[in-house]
């Protein structure tokens, strides 16, 4: 059963009132992808990331799976630990991405492998995702998708293409591979994006920045500690932060109620987000 927690209802009401008063022309959405726009659990089992599909479905062989698991077991606890200082986390996450990319390159990752992997039944968008994407598209509201994915923006591109939800108002900001003429990944472009530098790293270099820089109101959607910083590169005036609390524990609730304005529990749907968008768009 879905449950929504709002630590400070007055703040949320005030933020939405500002968004409505300023109009959709001064508003945009910043969102993580994995476990934010998509579900965190499939058939009762966790799906950690798009790149985890490469391991779970054997696309790059057992040696890749073994090396990837070693990296995950070392760095994932660091990413999730709220007691570790931010700068220490940033260093560890950069190290994780660098090592993981090296393993991918060694295993011979290609564009076709990514495209095939993104048809996996493990990728399920949250309920009512269609309304979310259509509201933004039909009202010409920019959606910036930030991802630290190891599968570059291609993976998200293919996921949206498979659902017929690619549109001109969407900009995907993620890691990028250098490829040879056959589509094989041969290097990774700098700067490397990880879970704790998404917003500050490349937003002002993005082609969409000129379009959104005067849109001072932001709705931010995320599911991890690092996602709260996705708007760091924006000169915003009002921001409302929504967190999908996929792993509901007393510790997580306490930690994230300090950082986010609305918490959606139990791997819930998009209806709470959609209702806010409808108010801003003045749409039924």
C-alpha positions in Angstrom: 0.0 0.0 0.0 1.4 3.4 -1.0 2.0 5.9 1.7 3.2 9.5 1.4 5.1 11.4 4.2 5.3 15.2 4.2 7.4 16.5 7.1 6.4 20.1 6.6 3.0 20.4 4.8 3.0 24.2 4.9 6.3 24.4 3.1 5.0 22.0 0.4 1.8 24.1 0.0 3.8 27.3 -0.2 6.1 25.9 -2.9 3.3 24.6 -5.0 1.5 28.0 -4.7 4.7 29.7 -6.0 4.9 27.3 -8.9 1.3 27.9 -9.8 1.5 31.7 -9.5 4.7 31.9 -11.6 3.3 29.6 -14.3 4.6 26.6 -16.2 6.9 28.9 -18.3 9.1 29.3 -15.2 9.1 25.7 -14.2 11.1 22.5 -15.0 11.7 19.0 -13.7 15.0 17.4 -12.7 14.9 13.7 -12.2 17.0 10.7 -11.6 16.2 7.6 -13.7 17.0 4.3 -12.1 14.6 3.5 -9.2 13.0 6.9 -9.5 11.2 6.9 -12.8 11.4 3.1 -12.8 10.4 0.7 -10.1 13.0 -0.4 -7.6 11.5 -3.9 -7.1 10.4 -6.4 -9.8 8.5 -9.5 -8.7 9.6 -8.7 -5.1 13.3 -8.6 -6.0 15.4 -5.4 -6.1 16.7 -4.1 -9.4 19.7 -1.9 -8.5 20.5 -0.2 -11.8 20.3 -0.5 -15.5 23.8 -1.8 -15.7 23.0 -4.6 -13.2 21.0 -6.1 -16.1 24.3 -6.9 -17.8 25.2 -9.1 -14.9 21.8 -10.6 -14.1 21.1 -11.6 -17.7 24.7 -12.6 -18.7 25.4 -10.2 -21.5 29.1 -9.8 -20.9 30.0 -13.2 -19.5 30.9 -14.6 -16.1 34.3 -12.8 -15.7 32.6 -9.4 -16.1 29.9 -10.4 -13.6 32.5 -11.5 -11.1 34.6 -8.3 -11.4 31.5 -6.1 -11.3 30.3 -7.8 -8.1 33.6 -7.1 -6.5 33.3 -3.4 -7.3 29.7 -3.3 -6.1 30.4 -5.0 -2.8 33.2 -2.6 -2.1 31.6 0.7 -3.1 27.9 0.4 -2.8 28.0 0.4 1.1 30.0 3.6 0.9 27.4 5.2 -1.4 24.6 4.3 1.0 26.3 5.2 4.3 24.9 8.5 5.5 27.7 9.0 8.0 30.5 9.2 5.5 31.6 12.8 4.6 30.6 14.1 1.2 34.1 14.6 -0.2 35.1 11.1 0.8 32.0 9.7 -0.9 32.8 11.7 -4.1 36.3 10.3 -4.2 35.0 6.7 -3.7 32.2 7.1 -6.3 34.6 8.4 -8.9 36.9 5.5 -8.2 34.0 3.1 -8.6 32.9 4.5 -11.9 36.4 4.5 -13.3 37.0 0.9 -12.3 33.6 -0.3 -13.5 34.0 1.4 -16.9 37.4 -0.3 -17.3 35.7 -3.7 -16.7 33.0 -2.8 -19.3 35.6 -1.8 -21.9 37.6 -5.0 -21.2 34.4 -7.1 -21.7 33.7 -5.6 -25.1 30.5 -3.6 -24.4 28.8 -2.4 -27.6 25.8 -0.2 -28.4 23.9 -3.3 -29.7 24.4 -5.0 -26.3 23.0 -2.0 -24.5 20.0 -1.8 -26.9 19.2 -5.4 -26.4 19.6 -5.3 -22.6 17.2 -2.4 -22.4 14.4 -4.6 -23.6 14.6 -6.6 -20.3 11.5 -7.4 -18.4 13.4 -6.2 -15.3 12.8 -2.5 -16.4 9.4 -1.4 -15.3 8.3 2.2 -15.1 6.3 3.4 -12.2 2.5 3.2 -12.4 1.1 6.3 -14.2 4.4 7.2 -15.8 2.6 7.9 -19.0 0.7 10.8 -17.5 3.9 12.2 -16.0 5.7 12.2 -19.4 2.6 13.4 -21.3 1.9 16.3 -19.0 5.5 17.6 -19.4 5.5 17.1 -23.2 2.1 18.6 -23.9 2.9 21.7 -21.8 6.5 22.1 -23.2 8.0 21.8 -19.8 11.7 20.6 -19.8 12.6 17.3 -18.2 16.3 16.9 -17.3 17.1 13.3 -16.6 20.4 13.0 -14.6 22.0 9.6 -14.4 25.2 8.2 -13.1 24.5 5.1 -15.2 27.4 3.1 -16.5 25.5 2.6 -19.7 25.6 6.2 -20.9 22.5 8.1 -22.0 22.0 5.4 -24.7 20.4 3.1 -22.1 17.9 5.7 -21.0 17.3 6.7 -24.6 16.4 3.1 -25.5 14.2 2.7 -22.4 12.2 5.8 -23.3 12.1 4.8 -27.0 10.7 1.4 -26.1 7.8 3.1 -24.3 7.3 5.7 -27.0 8.1 8.5 -24.5 11.0 10.2 -26.2 10.2 13.9 -26.9 12.0 17.2 -27.6 11.4 18.5 -24.0 13.7 15.7 -22.6 17.4 16.1 -22.1 19.5 13.2 -20.8 22.6 14.0 -18.9 24.8 11.0 -18.2 28.1 9.4 -18.9 29.3 9.0 -22.5 31.5 6.4 -24.2 34.0 7.0 -27.0 33.2 4.4 -29.6 34.9 2.9 -32.6 33.2 2.6 -36.0 31.6 -0.7 -35.0 29.9 0.8 -31.9 32.3 -0.8 -29.5 33.1 1.3 -26.4 36.8 2.1 -26.3 37.0 4.9 -23.7 34.9 7.0 -21.4 34.5 10.8 -21.8 35.4 13.1 -18.9 34.0 14.4 -16.7 32.8 11.1 -15.2 29.3 11.5 -13.6 28.6 9.6 -10.4 25.8 9.7 -7.8 27.2 12.7 -5.9 28.2 15.1 -8.6 25.3 14.9 -11.1 24.1 18.5 -10.9 27.3 20.3 -10.4 29.3 18.5 -13.1 27.9 19.3 -16.5 24.6 21.1 -16.3 25.9 24.5 -17.5 27.6 22.8 -20.4 24.4 21.1 -21.5 22.6 22.4 -24.7 19.4 22.8 -22.8 20.9 25.1 -20.1 20.1 28.3 -22.0 16.5 27.2 -22.3 16.0 26.4 -18.6 18.3 28.9 -16.9 15.4 31.4 -16.5 13.0 28.7 -15.3 13.6 29.3 -11.6 11.2 26.8 -10.2 12.3 23.1 -9.9 10.6 19.9 -9.1 13.3 17.4 -8.2 12.7 13.6 -8.1 15.2 11.1 -6.7 15.8 8.0 -4.7 19.3 8.3 -3.2 21.3 10.6 -1.0 23.3 12.0 -3.9 20.1 13.0 -5.8 19.4 15.8 -3.4 22.3 17.6 -5.0 21.1 17.3 -8.7 20.0 21.0 -8.7 23.4 22.3 -7.5 24.2 23.7 -10.9 21.0 25.7 -11.2 20.3 29.2 -10.1 16.8 28.4 -8.8 14.4 30.4 -6.5 12.0 27.6 -5.5 12.5 23.9 -5.3 10.4 21.0 -4.2 12.2 17.7 -3.6 10.4 14.4 -3.8 12.1 11.2 -2.8 11.0 7.6 -3.6 11.8 5.8 -0.3 12.2 2.4 -1.8 13.9 0.9 1.3 11.7 2.0 4.1 13.5 1.8 7.4 13.3 4.0 10.5 16.9 5.2 9.8 16.1 6.0 6.2 13.0 7.9 7.1 14.8 10.0 9.7 17.7 10.7 7.3 15.7 11.7 4.3 12.9 13.6 6.0 15.7 16.2 6.7 16.6 16.4 3.0 13.4 15.9 1.0 10.0 17.6 1.2 7.8 14.6 0.2 8.6 10.9 0.7 6.8 8.3 -1.4 7.0 4.9 0.3 6.7 1.3 -0.8 8.0 1.7 -4.3 4.9 3.8 -5.0 3.4 5.2 -8.2 3.7 8.6 -9.9 0.2 9.9 -8.9 1.5 12.2 -6.1 3.9 13.8 -8.6 1.3 14.0 -11.3 -1.2 15.7 -9.1 1.4 18.5 -8.4 2.1 18.8 -12.1 -1.6 19.1 -12.8 -1.9 22.0 -10.4 1.1 23.8 -12.0 -0.1 23.1 -15.6 -3.7 23.9 -14.5 -4.7 20.6 -16.2 -7.4 18.1 -15.4 
